[in-house]
Amino acid sequence: MNKMRKILILLFLILTFSNLIASITLKVGIWDDYPLCYMENNNPKGIYVELLNYIASKEKWNLEYVYDTWVNLLYKLQNGEIDILTSIAYTEERAKIFDFNNVSVIDNWGVIVSKQHINNIIELSNKTIALMEKDIYAEKFLELTKSFNLNNFTIIWTNSYEEILKYIEDGKADAGIISRLSSIILSKKYSFVESQIVFGLVELRFAFKKGDEINKTIIPALDYHLNELKINPKSVYWKTLNKYLKETVIPGWLKILLFIILPSLAIIILIAFFIIKTLRKIIREKTKEISESHTNLLKTLELASEFIIATDLSEETFLKKVFDLTLKLVPKAKSGSVYFIDQGKIRFIDAKGHSLEKLKALEIDAKYFYIPDKTEIVDMQKIFKNHKETMPEELYKQLKSATKKMKHSILSPLKIDDKVYGILSLDIPAESTESFSDIDVQLVDYFSKIISAFYQVKIYIKLQGIFLKNIVLALVNALEAYDIYTRGHSERVALYATQIAEKMGLDKEIIRKIYWASLVHDIGKLNIPHEILNKPSKLTKEEYEIIKQHPIKGYQILKELEGLSNIAEIVKYHHERWDGKGYPEGLKGEEIPLEVKIIAVADSYDAMTTERPYRKALTKEEAIKELLKNAGTQFDPKVVEVFVQILVRKAEIVVKE
């Protein structure tokens, strides 16, 4: 009897515990983040909702959905008013406030959207930008602008990405920051342009109230089911992604991985570095030319110039700061102005001691102004006498009313390609007994050259960037039109290769070279006969020998192109092998440049996981095994190790030896 009683008690406890587990009710926060989570006709919808409903049905959880704004949901989760928050980016900072599950549902990143093309971060100067409050991409964007000391823009805070797009469409904001996925989905509803500047790659997970006891039950179960679902290509996970993403323009490979490297950020950093390097060179050269008696002054000048470069790169703000500093370092000048010659008209940018408001209102033909070819001291009484004789009477009165009486001025031309496009002017008042010295002239000339160099560099960078980008896109488009098997291949290889390079901690310039080389690594195939390149069956030995010529052909194309010659050799060697059995030159081991070894691994992985008429694509697990198998023969073992770590983490798979 005692034994039977113990059995009954045990059964009772098991049933009680089962009922307790089955009775778990979870309050789940959702917000307007289509297609990840949203409310439609008072019904919760989206990728997160359907996945959570499926898992809850398996675990016998009861779900109560709470719909609110993103900011309110964050507070509710922190205060314990909800148990789970969907579609939230994991960061180390947020992990201090909330608990997170370990398996991401999907990856995403931030983009800049606007009515017009935005090619670099500096173009956002003096713009109104719409951001979503407490949004991870807004935070990452502000970190990016801070790193470039860009702070002269106005922020409008909103509650959703759709609200941001409404502000842009209504003309209330010049640009906005939203997620890449939302940009693709909402492009059908709103008219905007997505920039190529990307940032803030994050994993989107589930978040929970920090330290809640129930998390010990929920989180392991959630991660277990997500792992199982993501491994099975026929599971509800992939069906749900396909259901919500099939109408978008996202390629299939992006639906699975949904992540991107940040080449644009690297390019912007390189641009800023180039500007600073160029201006510092000018400072050093000019410093040597000026009298030793002004050493301390010129050191101040150099430091001040570097400060200007670091604090703001927008044209007019930069110009005003240089003008202000020039006046400070030539204290005998009590007034001055800086103006552009714009389509034959004088356009004042800044003035001190004169009425800038009145000067800006004037419409003066440049023919009435004295425009020197070099920096010099001029007698302003003679200049104004000439104005009186040549200008219309009313215009002369307006100019005289807008300016303070001057004795002498230093006029210094601002030039681009030896053409004067503006003037920097410093003035001594008529009542002063002081006069400008030769050193004063040198200082003003020095500053005008800094301004001119700044504008020349910006123009050069802009032209070079557009030119290089157009060349690469034209080459890639031509190749994809010619070779049906390479469509999307180059972009994927660039994606994988730059991710490996970043994981290895390589220099930004090297990562940039790897990115561009990856995009054009197969460009030599344009010289391979079309019937061989697109042959639907296995190649003959002779045909394969012809195919093997494409790295040399690519090298010959690229080495003649300005801006791409530095990646020609990378393209030439991208089929070399670690064991020396590759082509065209049979390089071995460390003889092969690191950039080449990285692209070789990325290239082979994409080829293995892409379906061809004569063979099926390998699964990720199978491709990873092949990489590991060939590490130390075909591939550099270190590069394979890094890439496998990336793939295993992203795909959340376990590779068995």
C-alpha positions as CSV (number, residue, x, y, z in Angstrom):
1,M,0.0,0.0,0.0
2,N,2.8,2.4,0.9
3,K,4.4,1.7,-2.5
4,M,1.1,2.4,-4.3
5,R,0.7,5.6,-2.4
6,K,4.1,6.8,-3.4
7,I,3.3,6.1,-7.1
8,L,0.0,8.0,-6.8
9,I,1.8,11.0,-5.1
10,L,4.4,11.0,-7.9
11,L,1.8,10.9,-10.6
12,F,0.0,13.7,-8.9
13,L,3.1,15.9,-8.8
14,I,3.9,15.2,-12.5
15,L,0.4,16.1,-13.5
16,T,0.5,19.3,-11.3
17,F,3.8,20.3,-12.8
18,S,2.6,19.7,-16.4
19,N,-0.5,21.8,-15.8
20,L,1.7,24.5,-14.3
21,I,3.9,24.5,-17.4
22,A,0.8,24.4,-19.7
23,S,-0.7,27.4,-17.9
24,I,2.3,29.7,-18.6
25,T,0.8,33.0,-20.0
26,L,3.2,35.4,-21.7
27,K,2.6,39.0,-22.6
28,V,4.3,39.7,-25.9
29,G,5.0,43.3,-27.1
30,I,4.7,44.0,-30.8
31,W,4.9,47.4,-32.7
32,D,4.8,48.7,-36.2
33,D,7.8,47.0,-37.8
34,Y,6.3,45.3,-40.9
35,P,6.9,42.5,-41.9
36,L,8.6,41.5,-38.6
37,C,5.7,42.4,-36.4
38,Y,2.6,44.6,-36.8
39,M,-1.1,44.8,-36.1
40,E,-3.7,44.3,-38.8
41,N,-7.4,44.5,-38.1
42,N,-6.7,44.1,-34.4
43,N,-4.8,40.9,-35.2
44,P,-1.1,40.5,-34.5
45,K,0.8,39.6,-37.7
46,G,4.4,39.2,-38.9
47,I,7.4,36.9,-39.0
48,Y,8.0,37.0,-35.3
49,V,4.3,36.5,-34.4
50,E,4.0,33.4,-36.6
51,L,7.2,31.9,-35.3
52,L,6.3,32.6,-31.7
53,N,2.8,31.2,-32.2
54,Y,4.2,28.0,-33.6
55,I,6.7,27.6,-30.7
56,A,4.0,28.4,-28.1
57,S,1.8,25.7,-29.6
58,K,4.6,23.2,-29.1
59,E,5.3,24.4,-25.6
60,K,1.7,24.9,-24.6
61,W,2.2,28.6,-23.8
62,N,-0.6,31.1,-23.8
63,L,0.3,34.3,-25.6
64,E,-1.3,37.7,-25.0
65,Y,-0.1,40.3,-27.6
66,V,0.4,43.9,-26.4
67,Y,0.5,46.5,-29.2
68,D,2.2,49.8,-28.5
69,T,4.9,52.2,-29.7
70,W,8.5,51.0,-29.7
71,V,9.5,53.3,-26.9
72,N,6.5,52.4,-24.7
73,L,7.2,48.7,-25.2
74,L,10.8,49.2,-24.0
75,Y,9.6,50.8,-20.8
76,K,7.0,48.1,-20.3
77,L,9.5,45.3,-20.7
78,Q,11.9,47.0,-18.3
79,N,9.0,47.4,-15.7
80,G,7.7,43.9,-16.2
81,E,4.4,44.9,-17.8
82,I,5.3,42.5,-20.7
83,D,7.3,39.3,-20.7
84,I,8.7,39.3,-24.2
85,L,9.6,42.0,-26.8
86,T,9.8,41.0,-30.5
87,S,12.1,42.3,-33.2
88,I,14.7,43.9,-31.0
89,A,18.4,44.2,-31.9
90,Y,20.9,42.6,-29.6
91,T,23.7,44.8,-28.4
92,E,26.0,44.5,-25.4
93,E,24.5,47.7,-24.0
94,R,21.0,46.4,-24.2
95,A,22.1,43.1,-22.7
96,K,22.8,45.0,-19.5
97,I,19.1,46.0,-19.3
98,F,17.3,43.0,-20.8
99,D,17.8,39.3,-21.1
100,F,18.0,38.0,-24.7
101,N,17.7,34.6,-26.3
102,N,20.8,33.4,-28.1
103,V,19.5,32.5,-31.6
104,S,18.8,35.4,-33.9
105,V,15.6,35.3,-35.9
106,I,17.0,37.5,-38.7
107,D,19.8,40.0,-39.3
108,N,19.3,43.6,-40.4
109,W,21.1,46.9,-40.8
110,G,20.4,50.6,-41.2
111,V,20.2,52.7,-44.3
112,I,19.8,56.4,-45.1
113,V,16.7,57.3,-47.2
114,S,15.9,60.6,-48.9
115,K,14.2,62.1,-51.9
116,Q,17.5,62.6,-53.6
117,H,20.7,60.5,-53.8
118,I,23.1,60.9,-50.8
119,N,26.6,59.7,-51.8
120,N,28.4,60.5,-48.5
121,I,27.7,61.3,-44.9
122,I,28.9,64.9,-45.3
123,E,26.0,65.7,-47.6
124,L,23.7,65.6,-44.5
125,S,25.2,68.8,-43.2
126,N,22.5,71.4,-42.5
127,K,19.7,68.9,-43.3
128,T,16.7,67.8,-41.2
129,I,16.9,64.1,-40.4
130,A,14.0,62.0,-39.1
131,L,15.0,59.3,-36.6
132,M,12.9,56.8,-34.6
133,E,13.3,57.2,-30.8
134,K,15.4,54.5,-29.1
135,D,16.0,52.8,-32.5
136,I,19.3,50.9,-32.8
137,Y,19.9,52.3,-36.3
138,A,19.3,55.8,-35.1
139,E,21.9,55.2,-32.4
140,K,24.4,53.7,-34.9
141,F,23.9,56.6,-37.2
142,L,24.6,59.2,-34.5
143,E,27.7,57.3,-33.6
144,L,28.8,57.4,-37.3
145,T,28.2,61.2,-37.5
146,K,30.0,61.7,-34.2
147,S,33.1,59.9,-35.6
148,F,33.1,62.4,-38.5
149,N,32.4,65.4,-36.2
150,L,29.2,66.0,-38.2
151,N,26.7,67.7,-35.9
152,N,25.2,70.6,-37.9
153,F,21.9,68.9,-38.7
154,T,18.4,69.0,-37.2
155,I,16.7,65.8,-35.8
156,I,13.0,65.0,-35.8
157,W,12.1,62.1,-33.5
158,T,9.4,59.7,-34.6
159,N,7.7,56.5,-33.4
160,S,8.0,54.3,-36.5
161,Y,9.8,53.9,-39.8
162,E,6.6,54.6,-41.7
163,E,6.3,57.9,-39.9
164,I,9.9,58.8,-41.0
165,L,8.9,58.1,-44.6
166,K,5.8,60.2,-44.3
167,Y,7.9,63.1,-43.0
168,I,10.2,62.8,-46.1
169,E,7.3,62.5,-48.5
170,D,5.6,65.6,-47.0
171,G,8.9,67.6,-47.2
172,K,9.2,67.9,-43.4
173,A,12.5,66.0,-43.4
174,D,15.3,65.9,-45.9
175,A,16.4,62.4,-44.9
176,G,15.7,59.6,-42.5
177,I,17.2,56.4,-41.0
178,I,15.3,53.2,-41.3
179,S,16.1,49.5,-41.4
180,R,17.1,47.9,-44.7
181,L,14.2,45.5,-44.6
182,S,11.7,48.2,-44.0
183,S,13.2,50.2,-46.9
184,I,12.6,47.3,-49.3
185,I,9.1,46.6,-48.1
186,L,7.9,50.2,-47.8
187,S,9.4,51.3,-51.2
188,K,6.2,50.1,-52.8
189,K,4.2,52.5,-50.7
190,Y,6.5,55.6,-50.5
191,S,8.7,57.3,-53.0
192,F,12.3,57.7,-51.8
193,V,15.9,56.8,-52.7
194,E,18.0,54.5,-50.5
195,S,21.7,55.6,-50.2
196,Q,24.6,53.1,-50.5
197,I,25.8,54.1,-47.0
198,V,25.0,51.2,-44.7
199,F,25.8,50.8,-41.0
200,G,24.7,49.0,-37.8
201,L,24.6,45.4,-38.8
202,V,22.7,43.7,-35.9
203,E,21.0,40.4,-35.0
204,L,17.3,40.7,-34.3
205,R,16.2,38.5,-31.4
206,F,13.6,38.3,-28.6
207,A,14.2,40.3,-25.3
208,F,12.9,39.5,-21.8
209,K,12.7,41.3,-18.5
210,K,16.1,41.2,-16.9
211,G,16.5,38.4,-14.3
212,D,12.9,37.2,-14.5
213,E,12.7,33.6,-13.1
214,I,10.5,32.5,-16.0
215,N,13.3,33.2,-18.5
216,K,15.0,30.1,-17.4
217,T,12.2,28.1,-18.9
218,I,11.3,30.2,-21.9
219,I,14.7,31.1,-23.4
220,P,16.1,27.6,-23.7
221,A,12.9,26.3,-25.2
222,L,12.8,29.3,-27.7
223,D,16.4,28.8,-28.7
224,Y,15.9,25.0,-29.1
225,H,13.0,25.4,-31.5
226,L,14.6,28.2,-33.5
227,N,17.7,26.1,-34.0
228,E,15.7,23.1,-35.2
229,L,13.6,25.3,-37.5
230,K,16.5,27.1,-39.1
231,I,18.4,23.8,-39.9
232,N,15.4,22.3,-41.7
233,P,14.9,24.1,-45.0
234,K,11.2,22.9,-45.1
235,S,10.3,24.2,-41.7
236,V,7.8,26.8,-40.7
237,Y,10.8,29.3,-40.3
238,W,11.7,29.2,-44.0
239,K,8.0,29.1,-45.0
240,T,7.3,32.2,-42.9
241,L,10.2,34.1,-44.4
242,N,9.1,33.1,-47.9
243,K,5.6,34.1,-47.1
244,Y,6.5,37.7,-46.0
245,L,9.5,38.3,-48.2
246,K,8.6,36.6,-51.5
247,E,7.1,39.9,-52.9
248,T,10.2,41.8,-52.2
249,V,13.3,42.4,-54.4
250,I,15.6,40.6,-51.9
251,P,17.6,37.8,-53.6
252,G,17.2,34.3,-52.1
253,W,20.7,34.3,-50.6
254,L,19.9,37.5,-48.8
255,K,16.7,36.1,-47.4
256,I,18.7,33.4,-45.7
257,L,21.7,35.5,-44.4
258,L,20.3,39.1,-44.5
259,F,23.5,40.8,-43.7
260,I,26.0,43.1,-45.4
261,I,29.5,44.5,-44.9
262,L,30.1,48.2,-44.7
263,P,32.4,49.2,-47.6
264,S,30.8,52.6,-47.9
265,L,31.9,53.5,-44.4
266,A,35.4,52.4,-45.1
267,I,35.4,54.6,-48.2
268,I,34.2,57.6,-46.2
269,I,36.9,57.1,-43.6
270,L,39.5,56.9,-46.4
271,I,38.2,60.2,-47.9
272,A,38.4,62.0,-44.5
273,F,41.9,60.6,-44.0
274,F,43.0,61.8,-47.5
275,I,41.7,65.3,-46.8
276,I,43.4,65.6,-43.5
277,K,46.7,64.2,-44.9
278,T,46.6,66.6,-47.9
279,L,46.0,69.7,-45.7
280,R,48.6,68.7,-43.2
281,K,51.2,68.4,-46.0
282,I,50.3,72.0,-47.1
283,I,50.7,73.2,-43.6
284,R,54.1,71.6,-43.2
285,E,55.4,73.0,-46.5
286,K,54.2,76.5,-45.8
287,T,55.5,76.5,-42.3
288,K,59.0,76.1,-43.6
289,E,58.7,79.1,-45.8
290,I,57.7,81.6,-43.1
291,S,60.1,83.5,-40.8
292,E,61.5,81.8,-37.8
293,S,60.4,84.7,-35.7
294,H,56.8,83.5,-36.1
295,T,57.4,79.9,-35.1
296,N,55.0,79.9,-32.1
297,L,52.3,81.7,-34.1
298,L,52.5,79.2,-37.0
299,K,52.4,76.3,-34.5
300,T,49.1,77.7,-33.3
301,L,48.1,78.0,-36.9
302,E,48.8,74.4,-37.7
303,L,46.9,73.2,-34.6
304,A,44.0,75.5,-35.4
305,S,43.9,74.2,-39.0
306,E,43.8,70.6,-37.8
307,F,40.9,71.6,-35.4
308,I,39.0,73.0,-38.4
309,I,39.5,69.9,-40.4
310,A,38.3,67.7,-37.6
311,T,35.3,69.6,-36.5
312,D,33.4,70.2,-39.8
313,L,33.8,69.2,-43.4
314,S,30.9,71.1,-44.9
315,E,32.0,73.8,-47.3
316,E,30.4,76.9,-46.0
317,T,31.0,76.1,-42.3
318,F,34.7,75.2,-43.1
319,L,35.1,78.5,-44.9
320,K,33.6,80.5,-42.0
321,K,35.9,78.8,-39.5
322,V,39.0,79.5,-41.5
323,F,37.9,83.1,-42.0
324,D,37.3,83.5,-38.2
325,L,40.7,82.1,-37.4
326,T,42.4,84.3,-40.0
327,L,41.0,87.4,-38.3
328,K,42.2,86.2,-34.9
329,L,45.8,85.6,-36.1
330,V,45.9,89.0,-37.9
331,P,44.6,91.2,-35.0
332,K,45.2,94.5,-36.8
333,A,42.4,93.5,-39.2
334,K,39.2,94.7,-37.6
335,S,36.9,93.7,-40.4
336,G,36.9,91.4,-43.4
337,S,34.8,89.3,-45.7
338,V,34.8,86.1,-47.8
339,Y,32.8,85.8,-51.0
340,F,32.4,83.6,-54.0
341,I,32.2,84.5,-57.7
342,D,29.1,82.6,-58.7
343,Q,28.0,82.8,-62.4
344,G,29.5,86.3,-62.8
345,K,27.9,87.5,-59.5
346,I,29.4,88.3,-56.1
347,R,28.0,86.0,-53.4
348,F,29.0,86.9,-49.8
349,I,29.5,83.9,-47.5
350,D,30.6,85.7,-44.3
351,A,31.7,89.1,-43.1
352,K,32.9,90.7,-39.9
353,G,32.7,94.4,-39.2
354,H,30.4,94.8,-42.2
355,S,26.7,94.1,-42.5
356,L,26.5,90.6,-43.8
357,E,22.7,90.8,-44.1
358,K,23.0,93.9,-46.4
359,L,25.9,92.4,-48.4
360,K,24.0,89.2,-49.0
361,A,21.1,91.2,-50.3
362,L,23.2,93.0,-52.9
363,E,23.3,91.7,-56.5
364,I,26.7,92.9,-57.8
365,D,28.3,91.9,-61.0
366,A,31.9,90.6,-60.5
367,K,33.1,93.1,-63.2
368,Y,32.8,95.9,-60.6
369,F,35.1,94.2,-58.1
370,Y,38.9,94.1,-58.2
371,I,39.9,90.4,-58.5
372,P,43.6,90.0,-58.0
373,D,45.5,87.0,-59.3
374,K,47.7,86.7,-56.2
375,T,47.5,87.8,-52.5
376,E,48.2,91.5,-52.2
377,I,47.6,94.7,-50.2
378,V,45.2,97.2,-51.9
379,D,44.3,100.8,-51.1
380,M,40.6,100.6,-50.4
381,Q,40.0,104.4,-50.8
382,K,41.1,104.0,-54.5
383,I,39.0,100.9,-54.8
384,F,35.9,102.7,-53.6
385,K,36.6,105.7,-55.8
386,N,36.6,103.3,-58.7
387,H,33.3,101.8,-57.5
388,K,31.7,105.2,-57.4
389,E,32.8,105.9,-61.0
390,T,31.8,102.5,-62.5
391,M,28.8,101.2,-60.5
392,P,25.2,102.3,-60.9
393,E,24.6,105.1,-58.3
394,E,22.0,103.2,-56.3
395,L,24.2,100.0,-56.1
396,Y,27.2,102.1,-55.0
397,K,25.1,103.7,-52.2
398,Q,23.9,100.2,-51.0
399,L,27.5,98.8,-51.0
400,K,28.8,101.8,-49.1
401,S,26.0,101.5,-46.6
402,A,26.8,97.8,-46.0
403,T,30.5,98.2,-45.5
404,K,32.7,99.9,-42.9
405,K,35.2,102.5,-44.1
406,M,38.6,100.9,-44.8
407,K,42.2,102.1,-45.3
408,H,43.9,99.0,-46.6
409,S,42.8,95.4,-47.3
410,I,44.6,92.2,-48.0
411,L,42.8,90.5,-50.9
412,S,43.6,86.8,-51.4
413,P,42.2,84.8,-54.3
414,L,40.7,81.3,-53.8
415,K,41.6,79.2,-56.7
416,I,40.7,75.8,-58.3
417,D,42.9,74.9,-61.3
418,D,44.3,78.4,-61.4
419,K,40.8,79.9,-61.8
420,V,39.7,82.4,-59.2
421,Y,36.3,81.4,-57.7
422,G,36.4,83.6,-54.6
423,I,38.2,86.1,-52.4
424,L,39.3,86.2,-48.8
425,S,39.6,89.8,-47.6
426,L,40.9,91.3,-44.4
427,D,40.6,95.1,-43.7
428,I,42.3,97.8,-41.6
429,P,39.8,100.5,-40.7
430,A,40.2,104.0,-42.1
431,E,40.9,105.6,-38.7
432,S,43.7,103.1,-37.8
433,T,47.4,104.0,-37.9
434,E,48.5,100.4,-38.4
435,S,49.5,98.8,-41.7
436,F,49.7,95.3,-43.0
437,S,53.2,93.6,-43.1
438,D,54.6,91.0,-45.4
439,I,54.1,88.4,-42.8
440,D,50.4,89.3,-42.7
441,V,50.2,88.8,-46.4
442,Q,51.9,85.4,-46.1
443,L,49.5,84.4,-43.4
444,V,46.4,85.3,-45.4
445,D,47.8,83.7,-48.5
446,Y,48.5,80.6,-46.4
447,F,44.9,80.4,-45.3
448,S,43.5,81.0,-48.8
449,K,45.6,78.0,-50.0
450,I,44.2,75.8,-47.3
451,I,40.7,76.8,-48.4
452,S,41.5,76.1,-52.1
453,A,43.2,72.8,-51.3
454,F,40.1,71.7,-49.3
455,Y,37.8,72.4,-52.3
456,Q,40.1,70.8,-54.8
457,V,40.3,67.6,-52.7
458,K,36.6,67.4,-52.3
459,I,36.0,67.8,-56.1
460,Y,38.7,65.3,-56.9
461,I,37.3,62.7,-54.4
462,K,33.8,63.2,-55.7
463,L,34.9,62.7,-59.3
464,Q,37.1,59.8,-58.5
465,G,34.4,58.0,-56.5
466,I,31.8,58.4,-59.2
467,F,34.3,57.3,-61.9
468,L,35.5,54.2,-60.1
469,K,32.0,53.1,-59.1
470,N,30.7,53.5,-62.6
471,I,33.6,51.5,-64.1
472,V,33.1,48.6,-61.7
473,L,29.4,48.5,-62.1
474,A,29.7,48.6,-65.9
475,L,32.2,45.8,-65.8
476,V,30.1,43.7,-63.5
477,N,26.9,44.3,-65.5
478,A,28.7,43.4,-68.7
479,L,30.0,40.2,-67.2
480,E,26.6,39.2,-65.8
481,A,25.0,39.8,-69.2
482,Y,27.6,37.6,-70.8
483,D,27.9,34.8,-68.3
484,I,24.6,33.5,-67.0
485,Y,26.3,31.7,-64.1
486,T,27.9,34.7,-62.5
487,R,24.7,36.7,-61.9
488,G,24.9,37.8,-58.2
489,H,28.1,35.7,-57.8
490,S,30.5,38.7,-57.7
491,E,28.4,40.6,-55.1
492,R,28.2,37.5,-52.9
493,V,31.9,36.9,-53.1
494,A,32.6,40.5,-52.2
495,L,30.2,40.2,-49.3
496,Y,31.9,37.0,-47.9
497,A,35.5,38.2,-48.6
498,T,35.0,41.6,-46.9
499,Q,33.4,39.9,-43.9
500,I,36.4,37.6,-43.6
501,A,38.8,40.5,-43.9
502,E,37.0,42.5,-41.2
503,K,36.9,39.4,-38.9
504,M,40.7,39.1,-39.4
505,G,41.1,42.8,-38.4
506,L,42.7,43.9,-41.6
507,D,43.4,47.6,-42.5
508,K,40.5,49.5,-44.0
509,E,42.4,50.1,-47.2
510,I,43.1,46.4,-47.6
511,I,39.4,45.6,-47.0
512,R,38.5,48.2,-49.7
513,K,40.9,46.5,-52.2
514,I,39.4,43.1,-51.4
515,Y,35.9,44.4,-51.9
516,W,36.6,45.9,-55.4
517,A,38.8,43.0,-56.4
518,S,36.0,40.6,-55.5
519,L,33.5,42.5,-57.6
520,V,35.6,42.2,-60.7
521,H,37.6,38.9,-60.0
522,D,35.9,37.1,-62.9
523,I,36.0,40.0,-65.4
524,G,38.5,38.2,-67.6
525,K,35.6,35.8,-68.6
526,L,34.5,38.5,-71.0
527,N,37.3,37.3,-73.3
528,I,36.2,33.6,-73.1
529,P,34.0,32.3,-75.9
530,H,30.4,32.5,-74.9
531,E,29.6,28.9,-75.9
532,I,32.3,27.6,-73.5
533,L,31.5,29.9,-70.7
534,N,27.8,29.0,-70.7
535,K,28.1,25.4,-71.6
536,P,25.4,23.4,-69.8
537,S,27.5,20.3,-69.4
538,K,30.9,19.4,-68.1
539,L,33.9,21.1,-69.9
540,T,36.4,19.1,-72.0
541,K,40.1,19.3,-71.0
542,E,40.7,21.8,-73.9
543,E,37.8,23.9,-72.9
544,Y,38.9,24.0,-69.3
545,E,42.4,25.2,-70.4
546,I,40.7,28.1,-72.2
547,I,38.6,28.9,-69.0
548,K,41.9,28.9,-67.0
549,Q,43.0,32.0,-69.0
550,H,40.4,34.3,-67.5
551,P,42.6,35.4,-64.5
552,I,45.3,36.6,-66.9
553,K,42.6,38.3,-69.2
554,G,41.2,40.0,-66.1
555,Y,44.6,41.3,-65.1
556,Q,45.2,42.7,-68.6
557,I,41.9,44.5,-68.5
558,L,42.3,46.0,-65.0
559,K,46.0,47.1,-65.2
560,E,45.1,49.6,-67.9
561,L,42.3,51.2,-65.9
562,E,43.2,54.1,-63.6
563,G,41.8,53.5,-60.1
564,L,41.7,49.7,-60.6
565,S,45.3,48.9,-61.5
566,N,46.1,48.3,-57.8
567,I,43.7,45.3,-57.7
568,A,44.8,43.8,-61.0
569,E,47.3,41.4,-59.4
570,I,44.7,40.2,-56.9
571,V,42.4,39.2,-59.8
572,K,45.4,37.6,-61.6
573,Y,46.1,35.2,-58.8
574,H,42.6,34.3,-57.4
575,H,42.8,30.7,-58.6
576,E,46.2,30.0,-57.0
577,R,46.2,27.2,-54.4
578,W,47.9,26.9,-51.0
579,D,49.7,23.7,-52.2
580,G,51.0,25.3,-55.4
581,K,48.8,23.4,-57.8
582,G,46.7,26.4,-58.8
583,Y,47.1,28.7,-61.8
584,P,48.3,30.8,-63.6
585,E,51.7,30.8,-61.9
586,G,51.5,28.0,-59.4
587,L,52.2,30.2,-56.3
588,K,52.4,28.4,-53.0
589,G,51.6,29.1,-49.4
590,E,52.8,32.5,-48.2
591,E,53.8,33.5,-51.8
592,I,50.1,34.1,-52.4
593,P,48.9,37.6,-51.3
594,L,46.5,37.5,-48.3
595,E,43.9,39.3,-50.3
596,V,44.0,36.5,-52.9
597,K,43.7,33.8,-50.3
598,I,40.6,35.4,-48.8
599,I,38.9,35.8,-52.2
600,A,39.7,32.2,-53.1
601,V,37.9,30.9,-50.1
602,A,34.9,33.2,-50.6
603,D,34.8,32.4,-54.4
604,S,34.9,28.6,-53.8
605,Y,32.2,28.7,-51.1
606,D,29.8,30.6,-53.3
607,A,30.5,28.3,-56.3
608,M,29.8,25.2,-54.1
609,T,26.5,26.6,-52.8
610,T,25.2,27.8,-56.2
611,E,23.3,25.4,-58.4
612,R,24.5,24.7,-61.9
613,P,22.9,22.7,-64.8
614,Y,25.5,19.9,-64.4
615,R,25.4,19.7,-60.6
616,K,23.3,20.5,-57.6
617,A,24.3,23.1,-55.0
618,L,25.8,21.9,-51.8
619,T,24.1,22.7,-48.5
620,K,25.9,25.1,-46.2
621,E,26.9,22.2,-44.0
622,E,28.3,20.2,-46.9
623,A,30.2,23.3,-48.3
624,I,31.7,24.0,-44.8
625,K,32.9,20.4,-44.7
626,E,34.6,20.8,-48.1
627,L,36.3,24.0,-47.0
628,L,37.7,22.2,-43.9
629,K,38.7,19.2,-45.9
630,N,40.7,21.3,-48.3
631,A,42.3,23.6,-45.7
632,G,46.0,23.2,-46.1
633,T,45.8,22.0,-49.7
634,Q,43.6,24.2,-51.7
635,F,43.0,26.9,-49.1
636,D,44.9,28.9,-46.4
637,P,43.9,27.1,-43.2
638,K,43.7,30.4,-41.2
639,V,41.3,32.0,-43.7
640,V,39.1,28.8,-43.7
641,E,39.0,28.8,-39.9
642,V,37.8,32.4,-39.8
643,F,35.2,32.0,-42.5
644,V,33.8,28.8,-41.0
645,Q,33.4,30.6,-37.7
646,I,31.4,33.3,-39.5
647,L,29.2,30.8,-41.3
648,V,28.6,28.6,-38.3
649,R,27.6,31.7,-36.2
650,K,25.4,33.1,-38.9
651,A,23.7,29.9,-39.9
652,E,23.5,28.6,-36.3
653,I,24.6,25.2,-37.4
654,V,26.9,22.5,-36.0
655,V,29.5,21.0,-38.3
656,K,30.5,17.5,-37.4
657,E,34.0,16.3,-38.4
